[in-house]
Amino acid sequence: MKPQPDLPAALQASIGQRVDLIDTPSLVVDLDAMERNIQRMADFARQHAVRWRPHAKMHKSAEIALLLQRAGATGACVQKVAEAEALAAGGVNDIYISNEVVAPPKLLRVARLAAHLAACGGHLAIAVDNAEGIERLAEAMGAAGSADGIDVFVEIDVGQGRCGVPPGAPAVTLALAVARHARLRFAGLQAYHGRAQHLPGAAERREAIAAAVRATEHTRALIVAAGLPMPLVTGSGTGTLVHEAASGVYGELQAGSFLFMDADYARNEREPAQPAFEQALFVKTQVISVSDSHAVCDAGHKSHAIDSGLPTVALLPADRSLRYANGGDEHGLLYADTSDARLPSLGHMLWLIPGHCDPTVNLHDFLIGVRGGLAAGTVERIIRVDARGALT
Ligand SMILES: Cc1ncc(COP(=O)(O)O)c(C=O)c1O
């Protein structure tokens, strides 16, 4: 086990301790489950001959990004320049900003980071979806005097209705605009369908990605016809990776949530071919008040995000089912609605499965890594959330 300098004393002292001694509320990673998820993803990517570049906007940790790279991931995706800077400071040297950046001061940071990563033998890539953004990026690269350049993906909107130009001719125009600049390398297309990830039915996800694949394939053919090389199509997430991987069009998967999973993904109908990713992220909480009608725990929505619904209560072998209801910032209400349920007693420890993993991780400075399971394991490692709050 590597030494962990600079940890707060209480966290330092928790290493090697039994899981029941972890203070509450805390964000805990079941390391065994996480490693099984990594193995499943690595096997899946190998079987489909696609690259995987997990989205680090989810875990926000350089240590985890490096762990994923050691397992075969190409590098890390991020959404924000500050996330890229935080990961680079932690030693990650292959980073893709899968998002549009247009503010000149931020673009200067991008250009400096590209030069820094190139000097470390790594590289930086970024997405664009408009001509003005391309000109500004080229200007910033020139101002930073970077000789190495940057990889640029043109983002097409394949159904999400967020960033991206329409597929087809508008994407070709942008690809040609990128290729005109000496310091910009046209790297291919980003075709991420975010809305499809969370569609509850397997058939509706399959149809949404089939349409995205058709639009991407058509755009790719037009770009090739315009005389440009088409190195890569990148995109996909945990909900639909089965379809992009099988498409023959996508060469890289950006899925991030597969690593930890959450209650939202768990609710959706599973595509049979999807690897059986398991829940690895939990908020540990304890009961601080009990009445005849309900119990109260010490984890409210400052401990977990509620944008995709409330957490569910994980069932360990000794637990009975309980329903979590919103008790505000710092409290959760627990109800025993089913015939097999009984309210927990004062001090009882519970494990919540957050509704949405990404914004939940962003609420915490550290992830507590547990080995040997939640019932009787021990704390093995404290993982720093390096890019917590890295929004710029
Ligand atoms: C551009 C992009 N790629 C990939 C992902 C990863 O999706 P997921 O975490 O659902 O696997 C996201 C998540 O929002 C994203 O915005």
The ligand as a Tripos MOL2 file, in Angstrom:
@<TRIPOS>MOLECULE
LIG
   16    16     1     0     0
SMALL
NO_CHARGES

@<TRIPOS>ATOM
      1 C1        -19.5620   14.1300  -23.5360 C.3       1 LIG1
      2 C2        -19.8220   13.0020  -22.5880 C.ar      1 LIG1
      3 N1        -19.2670   11.7960  -22.8360 N.ar      1 LIG1
      4 C3        -19.4350   10.7630  -22.0200 C.ar      1 LIG1
      5 C4        -20.1970   10.8610  -20.8560 C.ar      1 LIG1
      6 C5        -20.2840    9.6590  -19.9560 C.3       1 LIG1
      7 O1        -21.5400    9.1840  -19.7120 O.3       1 LIG1
      8 P1        -21.8180    8.1630  -18.5170 P.3       1 LIG1
      9 O2        -21.2180    8.7440  -17.2750 O.co2     1 LIG1
     10 O3        -23.2850    8.1250  -18.4410 O.co2     1 LIG1
     11 O4        -21.1770    6.8950  -18.8710 O.co2     1 LIG1
     12 C6        -20.7990   12.0910  -20.5630 C.ar      1 LIG1
     13 C7        -21.6360   12.2120  -19.3570 C.2       1 LIG1
     14 O5        -22.4170   13.0910  -19.1560 O.2       1 LIG1
     15 C8        -20.6080   13.1820  -21.4440 C.ar      1 LIG1
     16 O6        -21.1610   14.3850  -21.2000 O.3       1 LIG1
@<TRIPOS>BOND
     1     1     2 1
     2     2     3 ar
     3     2    15 ar
     4     3     4 ar
     5     4     5 ar
     6     5     6 1
     7     5    12 ar
     8     6     7 1
     9     7     8 1
    10     8     9 2
    11     8    10 1
    12     8    11 1
    13    12    13 1
    14    12    15 ar
    15    13    14 2
    16    15    16 1
@<TRIPOS>SUBSTRUCTURE
     1 LIG1         1 GROUP 0 **** ****
